[in-house]
Amino acid sequence: MGTRRKFSKELKETAIRQMAAGKSAAEVARSLEIDTSDLYRWRRELEEHGSSAFTGGGRKRAGEDREAELERKVGQQAREIDF
């Protein structure tokens, strides 16, 4: 099972603006490689909470970035060994 993807506040606001400008949710979701249900949830959160919506950073901490990089290297080495 994979880890949850985290999206920045800027990406969420950009996606919502694209929908408000007339793009369909499906178009926006395809272009950003996200699920349409996420778009609708983000739009609802913005309507309900205004500028205080999306308070989380949406970015990984430095330690998590390093950990993810090391996991990628281990996976790459494992594939090379298997090959």
N, CA, C and O atoms as a Maestro MAE file, in Angstrom:
{
 s_m_m2io_version
 :::
 2.0.0
}

f_m_ct {
 s_m_title
 :::
 protein
 m_atom[332] {
  # First column is atom index #
  i_m_mmod_type
  r_m_x_coord
  r_m_y_coord
  r_m_z_coord
  i_m_residue_number
  s_m_chain_name
  s_m_pdb_residue_name
  s_m_pdb_atom_name
  i_m_atomic_number
  :::
  1 25 0.840 -1.174 0.000 1 A "MET " " N  " 7
  2 3 0.000 0.000 0.000 1 A "MET " " CA " 6
  3 2 0.888 1.241 0.000 1 A "MET " " C  " 6
  4 15 1.833 1.317 0.785 1 A "MET " " O  " 8
  5 25 0.605 2.204 -0.856 2 A "GLY " " N  " 7
  6 3 1.432 3.391 -0.980 2 A "GLY " " CA " 6
  7 2 1.123 4.433 0.074 2 A "GLY " " C  " 6
  8 15 0.161 4.317 0.834 2 A "GLY " " O  " 8
  9 25 1.953 5.441 0.100 3 A "THR " " N  " 7
  10 3 1.736 6.525 1.048 3 A "THR " " CA " 6
  11 2 0.802 7.551 0.431 3 A "THR " " C  " 6
  12 15 0.672 7.640 -0.790 3 A "THR " " O  " 8
  13 25 0.158 8.319 1.285 4 A "ARG " " N  " 7
  14 3 -0.753 9.351 0.813 4 A "ARG " " CA " 6
  15 2 0.033 10.484 0.181 4 A "ARG " " C  " 6
  16 15 1.074 10.896 0.694 4 A "ARG " " O  " 8
  17 25 -0.468 10.978 -0.926 5 A "ARG " " N  " 7
  18 3 0.164 12.123 -1.557 5 A "ARG " " CA " 6
  19 2 -0.273 13.380 -0.826 5 A "ARG " " C  " 6
  20 15 -1.400 13.471 -0.340 5 A "ARG " " O  " 8
  21 25 0.628 14.342 -0.753 6 A "LYS " " N  " 7
  22 3 0.339 15.609 -0.090 6 A "LYS " " CA " 6
  23 2 0.418 16.708 -1.129 6 A "LYS " " C  " 6
  24 15 1.352 16.753 -1.930 6 A "LYS " " O  " 8
  25 25 -0.565 17.592 -1.114 7 A "PHE " " N  " 7
  26 3 -0.626 18.667 -2.087 7 A "PHE " " CA " 6
  27 2 -0.497 20.010 -1.382 7 A "PHE " " C  " 6
  28 15 -1.037 20.209 -0.294 7 A "PHE " " O  " 8
  29 25 0.215 20.914 -2.008 8 A "SER " " N  " 7
  30 3 0.419 22.232 -1.412 8 A "SER " " CA " 6
  31 2 -0.860 23.062 -1.510 8 A "SER " " C  " 6
  32 15 -1.744 22.782 -2.319 8 A "SER " " O  " 8
  33 25 -0.933 24.074 -0.678 9 A "LYS " " N  " 7
  34 3 -2.059 25.000 -0.692 9 A "LYS " " CA " 6
  35 2 -2.165 25.672 -2.056 9 A "LYS " " C  " 6
  36 15 -3.266 25.874 -2.569 9 A "LYS " " O  " 8
  37 25 -1.020 26.018 -2.643 10 A "GLU " " N  " 7
  38 3 -1.004 26.694 -3.938 10 A "GLU " " CA " 6
  39 2 -1.596 25.814 -5.033 10 A "GLU " " C  " 6
  40 15 -2.348 26.298 -5.878 10 A "GLU " " O  " 8
  41 25 -1.260 24.519 -5.024 11 A "LEU " " N  " 7
  42 3 -1.791 23.617 -6.037 11 A "LEU " " CA " 6
  43 2 -3.300 23.495 -5.897 11 A "LEU " " C  " 6
  44 15 -4.022 23.506 -6.894 11 A "LEU " " O  " 8
  45 25 -3.772 23.381 -4.673 12 A "LYS " " N  " 7
  46 3 -5.211 23.261 -4.439 12 A "LYS " " CA " 6
  47 2 -5.937 24.503 -4.920 12 A "LYS " " C  " 6
  48 15 -6.973 24.404 -5.577 12 A "LYS " " O  " 8
  49 25 -5.399 25.672 -4.597 13 A "GLU " " N  " 7
  50 3 -6.042 26.921 -5.011 13 A "GLU " " CA " 6
  51 2 -6.001 27.077 -6.527 13 A "GLU " " C  " 6
  52 15 -6.964 27.563 -7.121 13 A "GLU " " O  " 8
  53 25 -4.911 26.676 -7.154 14 A "THR " " N  " 7
  54 3 -4.800 26.739 -8.609 14 A "THR " " CA " 6
  55 2 -5.848 25.845 -9.260 14 A "THR " " C  " 6
  56 15 -6.504 26.243 -10.222 14 A "THR " " O  " 8
  57 25 -6.000 24.644 -8.734 15 A "ALA " " N  " 7
  58 3 -6.981 23.707 -9.281 15 A "ALA " " CA " 6
  59 2 -8.395 24.275 -9.173 15 A "ALA " " C  " 6
  60 15 -9.187 24.171 -10.109 15 A "ALA " " O  " 8
  61 25 -8.702 24.869 -8.034 16 A "ILE " " N  " 7
  62 3 -10.035 25.436 -7.827 16 A "ILE " " CA " 6
  63 2 -10.263 26.625 -8.751 16 A "ILE " " C  " 6
  64 15 -11.358 26.796 -9.285 16 A "ILE " " O  " 8
  65 25 -9.229 27.450 -8.944 17 A "ARG " " N  " 7
  66 3 -9.345 28.586 -9.872 17 A "ARG " " CA " 6
  67 2 -9.600 28.110 -11.295 17 A "ARG " " C  " 6
  68 15 -10.390 28.718 -12.017 17 A "ARG " " O  " 8
  69 25 -8.941 27.028 -11.707 18 A "GLN " " N  " 7
  70 3 -9.152 26.492 -13.051 18 A "GLN " " CA " 6
  71 2 -10.597 26.038 -13.228 18 A "GLN " " C  " 6
  72 15 -11.193 26.249 -14.284 18 A "GLN " " O  " 8
  73 25 -11.155 25.417 -12.199 19 A "MET " " N  " 7
  74 3 -12.556 25.003 -12.275 19 A "MET " " CA " 6
  75 2 -13.468 26.226 -12.342 19 A "MET " " C  " 6
  76 15 -14.449 26.233 -13.087 19 A "MET " " O  " 8
  77 25 -13.147 27.251 -11.570 20 A "ALA " " N  " 7
  78 3 -13.965 28.466 -11.563 20 A "ALA " " CA " 6
  79 2 -13.885 29.184 -12.904 20 A "ALA " " C  " 6
  80 15 -14.817 29.889 -13.290 20 A "ALA " " O  " 8
  81 25 -12.777 29.007 -13.613 21 A "ALA " " N  " 7
  82 3 -12.596 29.665 -14.907 21 A "ALA " " CA " 6
  83 2 -13.321 28.930 -16.032 21 A "ALA " " C  " 6
  84 15 -13.331 29.389 -17.174 21 A "ALA " " O  " 8
  85 25 -13.929 27.784 -15.704 22 A "GLY " " N  " 7
  86 3 -14.725 27.108 -16.717 22 A "GLY " " CA " 6
  87 2 -14.237 25.730 -17.122 22 A "GLY " " C  " 6
  88 15 -14.927 25.026 -17.860 22 A "GLY " " O  " 8
  89 25 -13.074 25.334 -16.660 23 A "LYS " " N  " 7
  90 3 -12.601 23.984 -16.966 23 A "LYS " " CA " 6
  91 2 -13.418 22.978 -16.164 23 A "LYS " " C  " 6
  92 15 -13.812 23.245 -15.029 23 A "LYS " " O  " 8
  93 25 -13.663 21.830 -16.763 24 A "SER " " N  " 7
  94 3 -14.401 20.797 -16.036 24 A "SER " " CA " 6
  95 2 -13.491 20.168 -14.990 24 A "SER " " C  " 6
  96 15 -12.265 20.216 -15.097 24 A "SER " " O  " 8
  97 25 -14.112 19.583 -13.987 25 A "ALA " " N  " 7
  98 3 -13.343 18.916 -12.935 25 A "ALA " " CA " 6
  99 2 -12.513 17.787 -13.529 25 A "ALA " " C  " 6
  100 15 -11.385 17.549 -13.099 25 A "ALA " " O  " 8
  101 25 -13.064 17.096 -14.509 26 A "ALA " " N  " 7
  102 3 -12.336 15.983 -15.132 26 A "ALA " " CA " 6
  103 2 -11.079 16.479 -15.836 26 A "ALA " " C  " 6
  104 15 -10.029 15.843 -15.750 26 A "ALA " " O  " 8
  105 25 -11.178 17.619 -16.538 27 A "GLU " " N  " 7
  106 3 -10.011 18.186 -17.220 27 A "GLU " " CA " 6
  107 2 -8.918 18.568 -16.225 27 A "GLU " " C  " 6
  108 15 -7.744 18.248 -16.415 27 A "GLU " " O  " 8
  109 25 -9.321 19.248 -15.178 28 A "VAL " " N  " 7
  110 3 -8.359 19.693 -14.165 28 A "VAL " " CA " 6
  111 2 -7.723 18.479 -13.490 28 A "VAL " " C  " 6
  112 15 -6.509 18.436 -13.290 28 A "VAL " " O  " 8
  113 25 -8.545 17.503 -13.145 29 A "ALA " " N  " 7
  114 3 -8.038 16.304 -12.472 29 A "ALA " " CA " 6
  115 2 -7.039 15.564 -13.348 29 A "ALA " " C  " 6
  116 15 -6.000 15.118 -12.861 29 A "ALA " " O  " 8
  117 25 -7.341 15.431 -14.631 30 A "ARG " " N  " 7
  118 3 -6.404 14.759 -15.544 30 A "ARG " " CA " 6
  119 2 -5.098 15.519 -15.648 30 A "ARG " " C  " 6
  120 15 -4.026 14.914 -15.612 30 A "ARG " " O  " 8
  121 25 -5.167 16.825 -15.776 31 A "SER " " N  " 7
  122 3 -3.947 17.618 -15.955 31 A "SER " " CA " 6
  123 2 -3.056 17.592 -14.708 31 A "SER " " C  " 6
  124 15 -1.833 17.674 -14.819 31 A "SER " " O  " 8
  125 25 -3.661 17.478 -13.534 32 A "LEU " " N  " 7
  126 3 -2.894 17.465 -12.286 32 A "LEU " " CA " 6
  127 2 -2.681 16.059 -11.736 32 A "LEU " " C  " 6
  128 15 -2.020 15.877 -10.713 32 A "LEU " " O  " 8
  129 25 -3.245 15.069 -12.419 33 A "GLU " " N  " 7
  130 3 -3.141 13.667 -12.007 33 A "GLU " " CA " 6
  131 2 -3.661 13.449 -10.593 33 A "GLU " " C  " 6
  132 15 -2.995 12.860 -9.741 33 A "GLU " " O  " 8
  133 25 -4.877 13.947 -10.377 34 A "ILE " " N  " 7
  134 3 -5.544 13.768 -9.086 34 A "ILE " " CA " 6
  135 2 -6.955 13.268 -9.342 34 A "ILE " " C  " 6
  136 15 -7.402 13.221 -10.488 34 A "ILE " " O  " 8
  137 25 -7.647 12.899 -8.296 35 A "ASP " " N  " 7
  138 3 -9.013 12.397 -8.407 35 A "ASP " " CA " 6
  139 2 -9.995 13.561 -8.361 35 A "ASP " " C  " 6
  140 15 -9.769 14.541 -7.652 35 A "ASP " " O  " 8
  141 25 -11.082 13.454 -9.114 36 A "THR " " N  " 7
  142 3 -12.068 14.540 -9.125 36 A "THR " " CA " 6
  143 2 -12.695 14.751 -7.747 36 A "THR " " C  " 6
  144 15 -13.072 15.871 -7.401 36 A "THR " " O  " 8
  145 25 -12.805 13.682 -6.962 37 A "SER " " N  " 7
  146 3 -13.397 13.846 -5.628 37 A "SER " " CA " 6
  147 2 -12.539 14.765 -4.761 37 A "SER " " C  " 6
  148 15 -13.063 15.484 -3.910 37 A "SER " " O  " 8
  149 25 -11.211 14.743 -4.975 38 A "ASP " " N  " 7
  150 3 -10.334 15.661 -4.249 38 A "ASP " " CA " 6
  151 2 -10.653 17.105 -4.614 38 A "ASP " " C  " 6
  152 15 -10.687 17.973 -3.741 38 A "ASP " " O  " 8
  153 25 -10.886 17.364 -5.889 39 A "LEU " " N  " 7
  154 3 -11.207 18.728 -6.332 39 A "LEU " " CA " 6
  155 2 -12.481 19.247 -5.672 39 A "LEU " " C  " 6
  156 15 -12.526 20.368 -5.168 39 A "LEU " " O  " 8
  157 25 -13.512 18.409 -5.687 40 A "TYR " " N  " 7
  158 3 -14.773 18.832 -5.087 40 A "TYR " " CA " 6
  159 2 -14.627 19.062 -3.580 40 A "TYR " " C  " 6
  160 15 -15.211 19.995 -3.029 40 A "TYR " " O  " 8
  161 25 -13.843 18.205 -2.920 41 A "ARG " " N  " 7
  162 3 -13.613 18.368 -1.477 41 A "ARG " " CA " 6
  163 2 -12.856 19.659 -1.205 41 A "ARG " " C  " 6
  164 15 -13.193 20.398 -0.280 41 A "ARG " " O  " 8
  165 25 -11.823 19.933 -2.019 42 A "TRP " " N  " 7
  166 3 -11.050 21.166 -1.832 42 A "TRP " " CA " 6
  167 2 -11.922 22.395 -2.050 42 A "TRP " " C  " 6
  168 15 -11.823 23.376 -1.312 42 A "TRP " " O  " 8
  169 25 -12.772 22.336 -3.065 43 A "ARG " " N  " 7
  170 3 -13.645 23.477 -3.346 43 A "ARG " " CA " 6
  171 2 -14.604 23.710 -2.177 43 A "ARG " " C  " 6
  172 15 -14.839 24.850 -1.775 43 A "ARG " " O  " 8
  173 25 -15.157 22.617 -1.636 44 A "ARG " " N  " 7
  174 3 -16.066 22.724 -0.500 44 A "ARG " " CA " 6
  175 2 -15.338 23.302 0.717 44 A "ARG " " C  " 6
  176 15 -15.885 24.156 1.415 44 A "ARG " " O  " 8
  177 25 -14.106 22.843 0.977 45 A "GLU " " N  " 7
  178 3 -13.333 23.351 2.109 45 A "GLU " " CA " 6
  179 2 -13.063 24.843 1.950 45 A "GLU " " C  " 6
  180 15 -13.138 25.596 2.921 45 A "GLU " " O  " 8
  181 25 -12.750 25.270 0.732 46 A "LEU " " N  " 7
  182 3 -12.483 26.686 0.496 46 A "LEU " " CA " 6
  183 2 -13.745 27.516 0.709 46 A "LEU " " C  " 6
  184 15 -13.685 28.605 1.280 46 A "LEU " " O  " 8
  185 25 -14.896 27.001 0.248 47 A "GLU " " N  " 7
  186 3 -16.154 27.722 0.436 47 A "GLU " " CA " 6
  187 2 -16.516 27.820 1.914 47 A "GLU " " C  " 6
  188 15 -17.020 28.848 2.366 47 A "GLU " " O  " 8
  189 25 -16.257 26.748 2.669 48 A "GLU " " N  " 7
  190 3 -16.637 26.730 4.078 48 A "GLU " " CA " 6
  191 2 -15.680 27.522 4.966 48 A "GLU " " C  " 6
  192 15 -16.108 28.157 5.930 48 A "GLU " " O  " 8
  193 25 -14.385 27.486 4.645 49 A "HIS " " N  " 7
  194 3 -13.388 28.065 5.541 49 A "HIS " " CA " 6
  195 2 -12.671 29.291 4.990 49 A "HIS " " C  " 6
  196 15 -11.909 29.933 5.713 49 A "HIS " " O  " 8
  197 25 -12.900 29.624 3.735 50 A "GLY " " N  " 7
  198 3 -12.285 30.812 3.151 50 A "GLY " " CA " 6
  199 2 -10.768 30.758 3.189 50 A "GLY " " C  " 6
  200 15 -10.171 29.738 2.845 50 A "GLY " " O  " 8
  201 25 -10.146 31.846 3.602 51 A "SER " " N  " 7
  202 3 -8.687 31.938 3.582 51 A "SER " " CA " 6
  203 2 -8.012 31.025 4.601 51 A "SER " " C  " 6
  204 15 -6.809 30.783 4.509 51 A "SER " " O  " 8
  205 25 -8.772 30.515 5.570 52 A "SER " " N  " 7
  206 3 -8.167 29.618 6.551 52 A "SER " " CA " 6
  207 2 -8.181 28.154 6.089 52 A "SER " " C  " 6
  208 15 -7.723 27.274 6.817 52 A "SER " " O  " 8
  209 25 -8.693 27.897 4.908 53 A "ALA " " N  " 7
  210 3 -8.687 26.535 4.367 53 A "ALA " " CA " 6
  211 2 -7.254 26.145 4.008 53 A "ALA " " C  " 6
  212 15 -6.414 27.000 3.726 53 A "ALA " " O  " 8
  213 25 -6.999 24.867 4.023 54 A "PHE " " N  " 7
  214 3 -5.695 24.311 3.626 54 A "PHE " " CA " 6
  215 2 -4.563 24.834 4.510 54 A "PHE " " C  " 6
  216 15 -3.549 25.310 3.998 54 A "PHE " " O  " 8
  217 25 -4.724 24.751 5.803 55 A "THR " " N  " 7
  218 3 -3.708 25.273 6.700 55 A "THR " " CA " 6
  219 2 -2.469 24.400 6.766 55 A "THR " " C  " 6
  220 15 -1.395 24.890 7.116 55 A "THR " " O  " 8
  221 25 -2.588 23.121 6.439 56 A "GLY " " N  " 7
  222 3 -1.424 22.238 6.460 56 A "GLY " " CA " 6
  223 2 -0.431 22.639 5.390 56 A "GLY " " C  " 6
  224 15 -0.807 23.223 4.374 56 A "GLY " " O  " 8
  225 25 0.838 22.327 5.614 57 A "GLY " " N  " 7
  226 3 1.875 22.707 4.663 57 A "GLY " " CA " 6
  227 2 1.797 21.972 3.358 57 A "GLY " " C  " 6
  228 15 2.133 22.523 2.309 57 A "GLY " " O  " 8
  229 25 1.350 20.711 3.404 58 A "GLY " " N  " 7
  230 3 1.253 19.941 2.178 58 A "GLY " " CA " 6
  231 2 2.603 19.504 1.649 58 A "GLY " " C  " 6
  232 15 2.692 18.928 0.565 58 A "GLY " " O  " 8
  233 25 3.640 19.769 2.396 59 A "ARG " " N  " 7
  234 3 4.984 19.398 1.959 59 A "ARG " " CA " 6
  235 2 5.597 18.503 3.029 59 A "ARG " " C  " 6
  236 15 5.294 18.617 4.216 59 A "ARG " " O  " 8
  237 25 6.454 17.624 2.577 60 A "LYS " " N  " 7
  238 3 7.113 16.721 3.512 60 A "LYS " " CA " 6
  239 2 8.210 17.466 4.256 60 A "LYS " " C  " 6
  240 15 8.790 18.427 3.750 60 A "LYS " " O  " 8
  241 25 8.477 17.003 5.454 61 A "ARG " " N  " 7
  242 3 9.584 17.573 6.210 61 A "ARG " " CA " 6
  243 2 10.894 17.088 5.612 61 A "ARG " " C  " 6
  244 15 10.915 16.108 4.867 61 A "ARG " " O  " 8
  245 25 11.981 17.765 5.933 62 A "ALA " " N  " 7
  246 3 13.296 17.444 5.365 62 A "ALA " " CA " 6
  247 2 13.677 15.997 5.637 62 A "ALA " " C  " 6
  248 15 14.214 15.334 4.750 62 A "ALA " " O  " 8
  249 25 13.418 15.492 6.819 63 A "GLY " " N  " 7
  250 3 13.744 14.111 7.155 63 A "GLY " " CA " 6
  251 2 12.979 13.124 6.299 63 A "GLY " " C  " 6
  252 15 13.517 12.083 5.921 63 A "GLY " " O  " 8
  253 25 11.722 13.438 5.986 64 A "GLU " " N  " 7
  254 3 10.926 12.555 5.147 64 A "GLU " " CA " 6
  255 2 11.451 12.550 3.723 64 A "GLU " " C  " 6
  256 15 11.437 11.511 3.063 64 A "GLU " " O  " 8
  257 25 11.918 13.705 3.236 65 A "ASP " " N  " 7
  258 3 12.487 13.760 1.891 65 A "ASP " " CA " 6
  259 2 13.719 12.882 1.800 65 A "ASP " " C  " 6
  260 15 13.895 12.151 0.825 65 A "ASP " " O  " 8
  261 25 14.569 12.949 2.804 66 A "ARG " " N  " 7
  262 3 15.790 12.145 2.834 66 A "ARG " " CA " 6
  263 2 15.438 10.666 2.898 66 A "ARG " " C  " 6
  264 15 16.035 9.848 2.197 66 A "ARG " " O  " 8
  265 25 14.478 10.330 3.731 67 A "GLU " " N  " 7
  266 3 14.040 8.940 3.856 67 A "GLU " " CA " 6
  267 2 13.490 8.419 2.526 67 A "GLU " " C  " 6
  268 15 13.804 7.301 2.119 67 A "GLU " " O  " 8
  269 25 12.678 9.219 1.859 68 A "ALA " " N  " 7
  270 3 12.111 8.815 0.573 68 A "ALA " " CA " 6
  271 2 13.215 8.622 -0.466 68 A "ALA " " C  " 6
  272 15 13.163 7.690 -1.268 68 A "ALA " " O  " 8
  273 25 14.211 9.506 -0.448 69 A "GLU " " N  " 7
  274 3 15.322 9.383 -1.386 69 A "GLU " " CA " 6
  275 2 16.080 8.076 -1.155 69 A "GLU " " C  " 6
  276 15 16.421 7.375 -2.108 69 A "GLU " " O  " 8
  277 25 16.340 7.753 0.102 70 A "LEU " " N  " 7
  278 3 17.045 6.507 0.416 70 A "LEU " " CA " 6
  279 2 16.221 5.287 0.024 70 A "LEU " " C  " 6
  280 15 16.771 4.303 -0.469 70 A "LEU " " O  " 8
  281 25 14.907 5.341 0.238 71 A "GLU " " N  " 7
  282 3 14.050 4.227 -0.159 71 A "GLU " " CA " 6
  283 2 14.068 4.037 -1.674 71 A "GLU " " C  " 6
  284 15 14.063 2.904 -2.155 71 A "GLU " " O  " 8
  285 25 14.090 5.126 -2.423 72 A "ARG " " N  " 7
  286 3 14.176 5.022 -3.897 72 A "ARG " " CA " 6
  287 2 15.478 4.366 -4.315 72 A "ARG " " C  " 6
  288 15 15.497 3.526 -5.214 72 A "ARG " " O  " 8
  289 25 16.573 4.752 -3.657 73 A "LYS " " N  " 7
  290 3 17.871 4.172 -3.988 73 A "LYS " " CA " 6
  291 2 17.904 2.678 -3.704 73 A "LYS " " C  " 6
  292 15 18.415 1.895 -4.505 73 A "LYS " " O  " 8
  293 25 17.351 2.286 -2.550 74 A "VAL " " N  " 7
  294 3 17.313 0.864 -2.197 74 A "VAL " " CA " 6
  295 2 16.470 0.101 -3.224 74 A "VAL " " C  " 6
  296 15 16.857 -0.980 -3.668 74 A "VAL " " O  " 8
  297 25 15.335 0.659 -3.594 75 A "GLY " " N  " 7
  298 3 14.485 0.012 -4.599 75 A "GLY " " CA " 6
  299 2 15.188 -0.118 -5.934 75 A "GLY " " C  " 6
  300 15 15.086 -1.150 -6.598 75 A "GLY " " O  " 8
  301 25 15.904 0.928 -6.330 76 A "GLN " " N  " 7
  302 3 16.629 0.897 -7.600 76 A "GLN " " CA " 6
  303 2 17.723 -0.168 -7.550 76 A "GLN " " C  " 6
  304 15 17.904 -0.919 -8.509 76 A "GLN " " O  " 8
  305 25 18.438 -0.234 -6.458 77 A "GLN " " N  " 7
  306 3 19.490 -1.235 -6.323 77 A "GLN " " CA " 6
  307 2 18.901 -2.646 -6.326 77 A "GLN " " C  " 6
  308 15 19.490 -3.559 -6.905 77 A "GLN " " O  " 8
  309 25 17.769 -2.827 -5.699 78 A "ALA " " N  " 7
  310 3 17.117 -4.142 -5.675 78 A "ALA " " CA " 6
  311 2 16.707 -4.550 -7.096 78 A "ALA " " C  " 6
  312 15 16.861 -5.710 -7.478 78 A "ALA " " O  " 8
  313 25 16.187 -3.599 -7.872 79 A "ARG " " N  " 7
  314 3 15.822 -3.910 -9.266 79 A "ARG " " CA " 6
  315 2 17.047 -4.264 -10.086 79 A "ARG " " C  " 6
  316 15 17.002 -5.175 -10.914 79 A "ARG " " O  " 8
  317 25 18.148 -3.547 -9.862 80 A "GLU " " N  " 7
  318 3 19.390 -3.839 -10.585 80 A "GLU " " CA " 6
  319 2 19.913 -5.225 -10.235 80 A "GLU " " C  " 6
  320 15 20.377 -5.958 -11.109 80 A "GLU " " O  " 8
  321 25 19.839 -5.581 -8.970 81 A "ILE " " N  " 7
  322 3 20.296 -6.911 -8.541 81 A "ILE " " CA " 6
  323 2 19.415 -7.987 -9.159 81 A "ILE " " C  " 6
  324 15 19.917 -9.004 -9.636 81 A "ILE " " O  " 8
  325 25 18.077 -7.763 -9.153 82 A "ASP " " N  " 7
  326 3 17.159 -8.728 -9.735 82 A "ASP " " CA " 6
  327 2 17.381 -8.900 -11.232 82 A "ASP " " C  " 6
  328 15 17.214 -9.995 -11.770 82 A "ASP " " O  " 8
  329 25 17.754 -7.825 -11.894 83 A "PHE " " N  " 7
  330 3 17.960 -7.855 -13.341 83 A "PHE " " CA " 6
  331 2 19.151 -8.719 -13.648 83 A "PHE " " C  " 6
  332 15 19.508 -8.886 -14.814 83 A "PHE " " O  " 8
  :::
 }
 m_bond[331] {
  # First column is bond index #
  i_m_from
  i_m_to
  i_m_order
  :::
  1 1 2 1
  2 2 3 1
  3 3 4 2
  4 3 5 1
  5 5 6 1
  6 6 7 1
  7 7 8 2
  8 7 9 1
  9 9 10 1
  10 10 11 1
  11 11 12 2
  12 11 13 1
  13 13 14 1
  14 14 15 1
  15 15 16 2
  16 15 17 1
  17 17 18 1
  18 18 19 1
  19 19 20 2
  20 19 21 1
  21 21 22 1
  22 22 23 1
  23 23 24 2
  24 23 25 1
  25 25 26 1
  26 26 27 1
  27 27 28 2
  28 27 29 1
  29 29 30 1
  30 30 31 1
  31 31 32 2
  32 31 33 1
  33 33 34 1
  34 34 35 1
  35 35 36 2
  36 35 37 1
  37 37 38 1
  38 38 39 1
  39 39 40 2
  40 39 41 1
  41 41 42 1
  42 42 43 1
  43 43 44 2
  44 43 45 1
  45 45 46 1
  46 46 47 1
  47 47 48 2
  48 47 49 1
  49 49 50 1
  50 50 51 1
  51 51 52 2
  52 51 53 1
  53 53 54 1
  54 54 55 1
  55 55 56 2
  56 55 57 1
  57 57 58 1
  58 58 59 1
  59 59 60 2
  60 59 61 1
  61 61 62 1
  62 62 63 1
  63 63 64 2
  64 63 65 1
  65 65 66 1
  66 66 67 1
  67 67 68 2
  68 67 69 1
  69 69 70 1
  70 70 71 1
  71 71 72 2
  72 71 73 1
  73 73 74 1
  74 74 75 1
  75 75 76 2
  76 75 77 1
  77 77 78 1
  78 78 79 1
  79 79 80 2
  80 79 81 1
  81 81 82 1
  82 82 83 1
  83 83 84 2
  84 83 85 1
  85 85 86 1
  86 86 87 1
  87 87 88 2
  88 87 89 1
  89 89 90 1
  90 90 91 1
  91 91 92 2
  92 91 93 1
  93 93 94 1
  94 94 95 1
  95 95 96 2
  96 95 97 1
  97 97 98 1
  98 98 99 1
  99 99 100 2
  100 99 101 1
  101 101 102 1
  102 102 103 1
  103 103 104 2
  104 103 105 1
  105 105 106 1
  106 106 107 1
  107 107 108 2
  108 107 109 1
  109 109 110 1
  110 110 111 1
  111 111 112 2
  112 111 113 1
  113 113 114 1
  114 114 115 1
  115 115 116 2
  116 115 117 1
  117 117 118 1
  118 118 119 1
  119 119 120 2
  120 119 121 1
  121 121 122 1
  122 122 123 1
  123 123 124 2
  124 123 125 1
  125 125 126 1
  126 126 127 1
  127 127 128 2
  128 127 129 1
  129 129 130 1
  130 130 131 1
  131 131 132 2
  132 131 133 1
  133 133 134 1
  134 134 135 1
  135 135 136 2
  136 135 137 1
  137 137 138 1
  138 138 139 1
  139 139 140 2
  140 139 141 1
  141 141 142 1
  142 142 143 1
  143 143 144 2
  144 143 145 1
  145 145 146 1
  146 146 147 1
  147 147 148 2
  148 147 149 1
  149 149 150 1
  150 150 151 1
  151 151 152 2
  152 151 153 1
  153 153 154 1
  154 154 155 1
  155 155 156 2
  156 155 157 1
  157 157 158 1
  158 158 159 1
  159 159 160 2
  160 159 161 1
  161 161 162 1
  162 162 163 1
  163 163 164 2
  164 163 165 1
  165 165 166 1
  166 166 167 1
  167 167 168 2
  168 167 169 1
  169 169 170 1
  170 170 171 1
  171 171 172 2
  172 171 173 1
  173 173 174 1
  174 174 175 1
  175 175 176 2
  176 175 177 1
  177 177 178 1
  178 178 179 1
  179 179 180 2
  180 179 181 1
  181 181 182 1
  182 182 183 1
  183 183 184 2
  184 183 185 1
  185 185 186 1
  186 186 187 1
  187 187 188 2
  188 187 189 1
  189 189 190 1
  190 190 191 1
  191 191 192 2
  192 191 193 1
  193 193 194 1
  194 194 195 1
  195 195 196 2
  196 195 197 1
  197 197 198 1
  198 198 199 1
  199 199 200 2
  200 199 201 1
  201 201 202 1
  202 202 203 1
  203 203 204 2
  204 203 205 1
  205 205 206 1
  206 206 207 1
  207 207 208 2
  208 207 209 1
  209 209 210 1
  210 210 211 1
  211 211 212 2
  212 211 213 1
  213 213 214 1
  214 214 215 1
  215 215 216 2
  216 215 217 1
  217 217 218 1
  218 218 219 1
  219 219 220 2
  220 219 221 1
  221 221 222 1
  222 222 223 1
  223 223 224 2
  224 223 225 1
  225 225 226 1
  226 226 227 1
  227 227 228 2
  228 227 229 1
  229 229 230 1
  230 230 231 1
  231 231 232 2
  232 231 233 1
  233 233 234 1
  234 234 235 1
  235 235 236 2
  236 235 237 1
  237 237 238 1
  238 238 239 1
  239 239 240 2
  240 239 241 1
  241 241 242 1
  242 242 243 1
  243 243 244 2
  244 243 245 1
  245 245 246 1
  246 246 247 1
  247 247 248 2
  248 247 249 1
  249 249 250 1
  250 250 251 1
  251 251 252 2
  252 251 253 1
  253 253 254 1
  254 254 255 1
  255 255 256 2
  256 255 257 1
  257 257 258 1
  258 258 259 1
  259 259 260 2
  260 259 261 1
  261 261 262 1
  262 262 263 1
  263 263 264 2
  264 263 265 1
  265 265 266 1
  266 266 267 1
  267 267 268 2
  268 267 269 1
  269 269 270 1
  270 270 271 1
  271 271 272 2
  272 271 273 1
  273 273 274 1
  274 274 275 1
  275 275 276 2
  276 275 277 1
  277 277 278 1
  278 278 279 1
  279 279 280 2
  280 279 281 1
  281 281 282 1
  282 282 283 1
  283 283 284 2
  284 283 285 1
  285 285 286 1
  286 286 287 1
  287 287 288 2
  288 287 289 1
  289 289 290 1
  290 290 291 1
  291 291 292 2
  292 291 293 1
  293 293 294 1
  294 294 295 1
  295 295 296 2
  296 295 297 1
  297 297 298 1
  298 298 299 1
  299 299 300 2
  300 299 301 1
  301 301 302 1
  302 302 303 1
  303 303 304 2
  304 303 305 1
  305 305 306 1
  306 306 307 1
  307 307 308 2
  308 307 309 1
  309 309 310 1
  310 310 311 1
  311 311 312 2
  312 311 313 1
  313 313 314 1
  314 314 315 1
  315 315 316 2
  316 315 317 1
  317 317 318 1
  318 318 319 1
  319 319 320 2
  320 319 321 1
  321 321 322 1
  322 322 323 1
  323 323 324 2
  324 323 325 1
  325 325 326 1
  326 326 327 1
  327 327 328 2
  328 327 329 1
  329 329 330 1
  330 330 331 1
  331 331 332 2
  :::
 }
}
